Amino acid sequence: MKLSEKEILEQCKKMCKNTLMETLEISFCEVGIDYLVAKMPVTPRVHQPDGVLHGGAMVALAESVGSAASFLFLNAEDFYIRGIEISANHVKSIREGNVYARAEIVHKGRTTQLWDIKIRDEEENLISIVKLTTMALSKKK
């Protein structure tokens, strides 16, 4: 059974309950055939002491959207998804507004997946580039 975009986004919303994603106010806002987009508000909650978006919050956003995309695009009933490597290059700072992380699949292997995640502000300025590798672990023993 193929789910609609609205049903997929609702499923993502349910995954966030009582998690870091809820704490950081991350919400999923767009899904396509091979990508997923999440939004995070830039508020003092996610600032460094000098008032700009914390790099760790951006990495948390990126891993959240990439892992959720792996969960959606694999048979999640058969696999656990785990992030195994992440690297980020922060190219611009931001003090307020929203940032959007778009995870696109680069490689979809049987056990590992490679994601390219671009984080942009509301004006489409590039804020961070992230590479995430996820691993699918079989739930079957």
Phi, psi and omega in degrees: 000127180268129180273151175283165177303318180298318180293321178295314180295325177294321177298318178297319179301318179296325180295336186278344185302128178059039180230178175301324180301320177293318179300319181273002180060036177282133177227147179268133189231349180203142177220144177226190183299322184224027179209162177217140180239136175233152182241145175222128176287141177263103182227173177306336179301330183243019180273155163283169179304333181271009171091013175248162181303129181289134179301325179295326177293322177295320179294320177297319176299313181298314180293326178296313182288322179293317179293320177296321178297317176301315179301317182287320188269357172248172177279092187295342178290336183258347187227149164264141178252132177226137172285133180243341175203141177215139174220142184226142171240114180270123187248347180205146177263162180213143182252333184204170181103214179229151170241149182236127179251123179248115179263124177237137182288133175256318180218128178241090178269176180294324182244332179237150179228141179245128184241137171257122183235120177252131176252125183231157175272186184293339178264011180072013174291136178287125181256318183205148174242128185231140173246127180234132172250127177245159179233138176261120179254128181296136175280344181278139180267000000 
